[in-house]
């Protein structure tokens, strides 16, 4: 990837140009789905699927961007830019916009990018592009933001310029990844801790359902409202409570269960999921991967039954593996209604299980499942001098 990118860069911008080569990884989330907006704990990790950028400063204020995957060129400037009709360009321009809003004096730049993060699979290719851009512009301009500040800047780019109201987890994980580790990230305090994934017998495999049901965005907003409603019911009696992060099962039973059984169901999943993240973190420290797998299955059950954000395709992929002793755990990953499942599978059985599951899935749904083997890796980095 790096040689192809640099070759294209020099073809476009001149043989004498020696660009920085930055790569930023996509991410998985082992447990903690839908708890970020409830100020809970999540357990993401950076994976070995990347966005790569080749970037170097210009002598003027122009911005020249080239997408190798789309074979498209976009030109603008650091002083006069606006939203593009090319979505890929907006992820980059949104980062430029955030630096400008900080009052930074940005140099013009050339950039070529590509990647091997499957788009639309829930592995956060957009966050990886934003983080690579932020890291690259920091290099070119000699800024001194730390990784958390860059993550916040990249999140703000997506929120304010692209117009997607995402949380911080994706950008955080892309920048803060550590090889063979998951990260327990506190969405309220922004504190984080690394937990080793040391298994030599099992690995993470993603199964892409190849579906993306239209319910996803409306259901997401509805679930947020239901969680907020549950908190409001409890706040009438305990005004100090600010989010479901601070709510116990006892408080839900006392103040929500009778008033609104559906809201109770949604809130119960969140409260239980926050607890599962804590249990999984301890299980990782104990090298108890059987426990980790059981928690994954419990999370899927909660997402499917209590939170109601799964779909028949995702449920099939999880249920197909449930009784296979070579699979410790499986669950849907992401917002729901499509995308990937994440699976913890015995290494020497991976190819066999992929083939069997793909065949069964095709027979059941008529769809062709895709699979991705992933390893846990370091976060965004400059490869130029490594």
C-alpha positions as CSV (number, residue, x, y, z in Angstrom):
1,X,0.0,0.0,0.0
2,X,2.7,2.5,1.0
3,X,4.7,2.1,-2.2
4,X,1.6,2.5,-4.4
5,X,0.6,5.6,-2.5
6,X,3.9,7.3,-2.7
7,X,4.2,6.4,-6.4
8,X,0.8,8.1,-7.1
9,X,1.8,11.0,-4.9
10,X,5.0,11.6,-7.0
11,X,3.1,11.1,-10.2
12,X,0.6,13.9,-9.2
13,X,2.9,16.3,-7.4
14,X,6.4,15.7,-8.7
15,X,9.3,13.2,-8.3
16,X,11.2,15.5,-6.0
17,X,8.4,15.4,-3.4
18,X,9.0,13.2,-0.4
19,X,5.8,13.0,1.6
20,X,5.1,11.9,5.1
21,X,3.4,8.5,5.1
22,X,0.8,8.2,7.9
23,X,-1.4,5.3,8.7
24,X,-4.4,5.2,11.0
25,X,-6.3,2.0,12.0
26,X,-9.9,1.1,12.1
27,X,-11.4,-0.3,15.3
28,X,-13.5,-3.0,16.8
29,X,-15.5,-2.7,20.0
30,X,-15.4,-5.9,22.1
31,X,-18.2,-4.8,24.5
32,X,-19.9,-1.6,25.4
33,X,-22.3,-1.0,22.5
34,X,-24.6,2.0,22.8
35,X,-23.2,3.0,26.2
36,X,-21.1,5.9,24.9
37,X,-24.0,8.3,24.9
38,X,-25.0,7.0,28.3
39,X,-21.5,8.1,29.7
40,X,-20.5,4.4,30.3
41,X,-17.5,2.2,29.7
42,X,-16.5,0.8,26.3
43,X,-13.8,-1.7,25.3
44,X,-12.5,-0.9,21.9
45,X,-9.2,-1.8,20.1
46,X,-7.4,-0.6,17.0
47,X,-7.1,-3.3,14.3
48,X,-4.8,-4.0,11.4
49,X,-7.1,-2.5,8.7
50,X,-5.8,1.0,7.9
51,X,-6.3,4.3,6.1
52,X,-2.9,5.5,4.7
53,X,-2.2,9.1,3.7
54,X,0.8,10.5,1.8
55,X,1.0,14.2,2.8
56,X,3.4,17.1,2.3
57,X,3.2,20.9,2.6
58,X,2.9,23.2,-0.4
59,X,4.5,26.7,-0.9
60,X,1.0,28.2,-1.3
61,X,-2.3,28.0,0.6
62,X,-3.9,25.4,-1.8
63,X,-5.2,22.0,-0.7
64,X,-4.9,19.3,-3.3
65,X,-6.5,16.0,-2.3
66,X,-6.6,12.7,-4.3
67,X,-8.6,9.6,-3.4
68,X,-6.8,6.5,-4.8
69,X,-9.8,4.3,-4.2
70,X,-12.3,6.7,-6.0
71,X,-9.7,8.0,-8.4
72,X,-10.9,11.5,-7.7
73,X,-9.1,14.8,-7.3
74,X,-10.4,17.6,-5.1
75,X,-8.9,21.1,-4.8
76,X,-9.5,23.9,-2.3
77,X,-7.5,26.1,0.0
78,X,-6.9,26.6,3.7
79,X,-8.3,30.1,3.5
80,X,-11.4,29.5,1.4
81,X,-13.1,26.1,1.6
82,X,-16.6,24.8,1.9
83,X,-18.4,21.5,2.1
84,X,-17.9,19.3,-0.9
85,X,-20.3,17.1,-2.7
86,X,-17.6,14.4,-2.3
87,X,-18.2,12.9,1.1
88,X,-14.6,11.6,1.4
89,X,-13.2,15.2,1.0
90,X,-15.4,16.4,3.8
91,X,-13.7,14.2,6.4
92,X,-10.4,15.9,5.5
93,X,-11.8,19.4,5.1
94,X,-13.6,19.0,8.5
95,X,-10.2,18.5,10.2
96,X,-8.8,21.6,8.4
97,X,-11.9,23.5,9.6
98,X,-11.2,22.5,13.2
99,X,-7.5,23.7,13.0
100,X,-8.6,27.0,11.5
101,X,-11.2,27.4,14.2
102,X,-8.4,27.0,16.8
103,X,-6.7,29.9,15.2
104,X,-3.9,27.9,13.7
105,X,-2.0,29.2,10.7
106,X,-2.2,26.2,8.4
107,X,0.1,25.6,5.4
108,X,-1.3,24.4,2.1
109,X,-0.8,20.7,1.5
110,X,-1.0,17.9,-1.1
111,X,-2.4,14.6,0.0
112,X,-3.1,11.2,-1.5
113,X,-4.9,8.5,0.5
114,X,-6.2,5.0,0.3
115,X,-7.1,2.2,2.7
116,X,-8.1,-1.4,3.3
117,X,-10.8,-0.8,5.9
118,X,-14.0,-2.2,4.4
119,X,-16.4,0.7,4.0
120,X,-19.8,0.5,5.5
121,X,-18.7,-2.4,7.8
122,X,-18.8,-0.5,11.1
123,X,-15.0,-0.4,11.4
124,X,-14.7,3.4,11.4
125,X,-12.9,4.1,8.2
126,X,-14.1,7.8,8.4
127,X,-12.6,8.2,11.9
128,X,-9.3,6.7,10.7
129,X,-9.2,9.2,7.8
130,X,-9.9,12.1,10.2
131,X,-7.2,10.9,12.6
132,X,-4.6,10.4,9.9
133,X,-5.3,13.9,8.6
134,X,-5.1,15.5,12.0
135,X,-1.8,13.6,12.7
136,X,-0.4,14.6,9.3
137,X,-1.3,18.3,9.6
138,X,0.2,18.3,13.1
139,X,3.4,17.0,11.6
140,X,3.5,19.5,8.8
141,X,2.7,22.5,10.9
142,X,4.6,21.7,14.1
143,X,1.5,21.8,16.3
144,X,1.6,20.2,19.8
145,X,-1.8,18.6,20.4
146,X,-1.7,15.4,22.3
147,X,-3.6,12.3,21.1
148,X,-6.7,13.0,23.1
149,X,-6.9,16.6,21.8
150,X,-6.5,15.2,18.2
151,X,-9.3,12.7,18.9
152,X,-11.6,15.4,20.1
153,X,-10.7,17.6,17.1
154,X,-11.4,14.7,14.7
155,X,-14.7,14.0,16.4
156,X,-15.7,17.7,16.1
157,X,-14.8,17.6,12.4
158,X,-17.3,14.8,11.9
159,X,-19.9,16.3,14.2
160,X,-19.8,19.9,12.8
161,X,-18.5,19.7,9.2
162,X,-19.6,16.2,8.0
163,X,-22.8,16.4,10.1
164,X,-22.7,13.0,11.8
165,X,-23.3,13.2,15.6
166,X,-20.8,10.4,16.6
167,X,-19.3,9.9,20.0
168,X,-15.6,10.0,20.7
169,X,-14.9,6.3,20.9
170,X,-13.9,5.7,17.2
171,X,-11.4,8.5,17.0
172,X,-10.1,7.7,20.4
173,X,-9.4,4.1,19.6
174,X,-7.8,4.9,16.2
175,X,-5.3,7.2,17.9
176,X,-4.7,5.3,21.2
177,X,-4.5,1.7,20.0
178,X,-1.8,-0.5,21.5
179,X,-0.6,-3.8,20.0
180,X,-2.3,-6.9,21.6
181,X,-4.4,-4.7,23.9
182,X,-8.0,-3.6,24.3
183,X,-8.7,-0.2,25.9
184,X,-11.3,0.4,28.6
185,X,-12.4,3.9,27.9
186,X,-14.6,5.9,30.3
187,X,-16.9,8.1,28.1
188,X,-17.6,10.4,31.0
189,X,-14.2,11.1,32.5
190,X,-12.2,10.3,29.3
191,X,-9.8,8.2,31.4
192,X,-8.6,4.9,29.9
193,X,-6.7,1.8,30.8
194,X,-5.1,-0.9,28.6
195,X,-6.0,-4.6,29.0
196,X,-3.8,-7.3,27.4
197,X,-5.2,-9.8,24.9
198,X,-2.7,-12.6,25.3
199,X,-4.5,-15.6,23.9
200,X,-2.3,-17.7,21.5
201,X,-5.2,-20.1,20.8
202,X,-8.1,-17.7,19.8
203,X,-8.4,-14.7,17.5
204,X,-11.0,-12.1,16.6
205,X,-12.9,-12.7,13.3
206,X,-15.5,-10.3,11.9
207,X,-18.4,-11.6,9.8
208,X,-20.0,-8.9,7.6
209,X,-23.7,-9.6,7.2
210,X,-23.7,-7.4,4.0
211,X,-27.0,-5.8,5.1
212,X,-27.7,-2.3,6.3
213,X,-31.4,-1.8,7.2
214,X,-32.9,1.7,7.0
215,X,-34.2,1.5,10.6
216,X,-30.7,2.2,12.0
217,X,-30.7,6.0,12.2
218,X,-34.3,6.5,13.5
219,X,-33.9,3.6,16.0
220,X,-30.6,5.1,17.2
221,X,-32.3,8.4,18.0
222,X,-35.3,6.6,19.6
223,X,-33.0,4.6,21.9
224,X,-31.2,7.7,23.1
225,X,-34.6,9.3,23.9
226,X,-35.7,6.2,25.8
227,X,-32.5,6.2,27.9
228,X,-32.9,9.9,28.6
229,X,-36.5,9.3,29.6
230,X,-35.4,6.6,32.1
231,X,-32.9,8.9,33.6
232,X,-35.6,11.7,33.9
233,X,-37.9,9.3,35.8
234,X,-35.2,8.5,38.3
235,X,-34.1,12.2,38.6
236,X,-37.5,13.1,39.9
237,X,-36.5,11.2,43.1
238,X,-32.7,11.5,42.8
239,X,-31.8,14.8,41.2
240,X,-28.1,14.1,41.5
241,X,-28.3,11.3,38.8
242,X,-27.1,12.6,35.5
243,X,-26.9,9.5,33.3
244,X,-27.5,5.7,33.3
245,X,-23.8,5.4,34.2
246,X,-24.9,6.3,37.8
247,X,-28.0,4.1,37.8
248,X,-28.3,0.7,39.6
249,X,-30.7,-2.1,38.8
250,X,-32.5,-1.3,42.0
251,X,-33.2,2.3,40.9
252,X,-34.6,1.0,37.6
253,X,-36.8,-1.5,39.4
254,X,-38.1,1.1,41.8
255,X,-38.8,4.1,39.5
256,X,-39.0,2.9,35.9
257,X,-40.3,-0.7,35.7
258,X,-43.9,0.0,36.5
259,X,-44.1,3.4,34.8
260,X,-42.8,2.3,31.4
261,X,-41.8,-1.3,30.8
262,X,-40.2,-0.6,27.4
263,X,-38.0,2.2,28.7
264,X,-37.1,-0.1,31.6
265,X,-36.1,-2.8,29.1
266,X,-33.8,-0.4,27.2
267,X,-32.2,1.0,30.4
268,X,-31.7,-2.4,31.8
269,X,-29.5,-3.4,28.8
270,X,-27.3,-0.3,29.3
271,X,-26.8,-0.8,33.0
272,X,-26.0,-4.5,32.5
273,X,-23.7,-3.7,29.6
274,X,-21.6,-1.3,31.6
275,X,-21.2,-4.0,34.2
276,X,-20.2,-6.5,31.5
277,X,-17.4,-4.2,30.3
278,X,-16.0,-4.2,33.8
279,X,-16.2,-8.0,34.1
280,X,-14.6,-8.5,30.7
281,X,-11.7,-6.2,31.6
282,X,-11.0,-8.3,34.7
283,X,-11.4,-11.5,32.7
284,X,-8.7,-10.2,30.3
285,X,-6.4,-9.6,33.2
286,X,-7.1,-13.2,34.3
287,X,-6.6,-14.7,30.8
288,X,-10.2,-16.0,31.2
289,X,-11.2,-16.0,27.6
290,X,-14.1,-18.4,28.2
291,X,-15.6,-15.7,30.4
292,X,-15.0,-13.0,27.8
293,X,-16.8,-15.2,25.2
294,X,-19.8,-15.7,27.5
295,X,-20.1,-12.0,28.1
296,X,-20.1,-11.4,24.3
297,X,-23.1,-13.8,24.0
298,X,-24.8,-12.0,26.8
299,X,-24.3,-8.7,25.1
300,X,-25.8,-10.0,21.9
301,X,-28.8,-11.3,23.8
302,X,-29.3,-7.9,25.4
303,X,-28.9,-6.0,22.1
304,X,-31.3,-8.3,20.3
305,X,-34.0,-8.8,23.0
306,X,-33.8,-5.8,25.4
307,X,-32.4,-3.0,23.2
308,X,-33.9,-4.5,20.0
309,X,-31.3,-3.2,17.6
310,X,-30.3,-6.5,15.9
311,X,-31.9,-8.1,12.8
312,X,-32.6,-11.6,11.6
313,X,-29.3,-11.7,9.6
314,X,-27.1,-10.8,12.6
315,X,-29.1,-13.1,14.9
316,X,-28.5,-16.0,12.5
317,X,-24.8,-15.4,12.4
318,X,-24.5,-15.4,16.2
319,X,-26.9,-18.3,16.7
320,X,-25.2,-20.5,14.1
321,X,-22.0,-20.4,16.2
322,X,-23.5,-20.7,19.7
323,X,-23.0,-24.5,20.1
324,X,-19.7,-24.7,18.4
325,X,-17.0,-25.4,21.0
326,X,-14.3,-23.7,18.9
327,X,-16.2,-20.4,19.2
328,X,-16.0,-18.8,22.6
329,X,-18.2,-15.8,21.9
330,X,-20.1,-13.9,19.2
331,X,-22.2,-10.8,19.0
332,X,-23.4,-8.0,16.7
333,X,-21.1,-5.0,16.7
334,X,-22.0,-1.4,16.1
335,X,-25.2,0.6,16.0
336,X,-27.3,-2.3,14.8
337,X,-29.7,-3.5,12.0
338,X,-26.7,-4.7,9.9
339,X,-23.0,-4.6,9.7
340,X,-20.7,-7.1,11.3
341,X,-20.6,-9.6,14.1
342,X,-17.4,-10.0,16.2
343,X,-16.4,-13.5,17.0
344,X,-13.7,-15.1,19.2
345,X,-12.7,-18.3,17.4
346,X,-10.0,-21.0,17.9
347,X,-7.2,-20.2,15.5
348,X,-6.8,-23.6,14.0
349,X,-10.5,-23.8,13.2
350,X,-11.0,-20.3,11.7
351,X,-11.0,-21.2,8.0
352,X,-13.3,-24.2,8.5
353,X,-15.8,-22.0,10.6
354,X,-15.7,-19.2,8.1
355,X,-16.5,-21.6,5.2
356,X,-19.3,-23.3,7.2
357,X,-20.9,-20.1,8.4
358,X,-20.7,-18.4,4.9
359,X,-22.4,-21.5,3.4
360,X,-25.1,-21.6,6.0
361,X,-25.7,-17.9,5.7
362,X,-26.0,-18.0,1.9
363,X,-28.5,-20.8,2.2
364,X,-30.5,-19.0,4.9
365,X,-30.5,-15.5,3.5
366,X,-29.3,-15.6,-0.1
367,X,-26.5,-13.2,0.8
368,X,-22.7,-13.6,0.5
369,X,-21.1,-13.1,3.9
370,X,-17.6,-11.5,4.0
371,X,-15.1,-12.2,6.8
372,X,-12.1,-10.3,8.1
373,X,-9.3,-11.7,10.3
374,X,-8.1,-8.9,12.6
375,X,-5.2,-8.4,15.0
376,X,-4.9,-5.7,17.7
377,X,-2.4,-3.0,16.7
378,X,-0.9,0.4,17.7
379,X,-2.7,3.6,16.9
380,X,-2.0,6.3,14.3
381,X,1.7,6.6,13.4
382,X,4.1,8.2,10.9
383,X,5.7,5.4,8.8
384,X,8.1,7.7,7.0
385,X,11.1,7.2,9.2
386,X,10.2,3.9,10.8
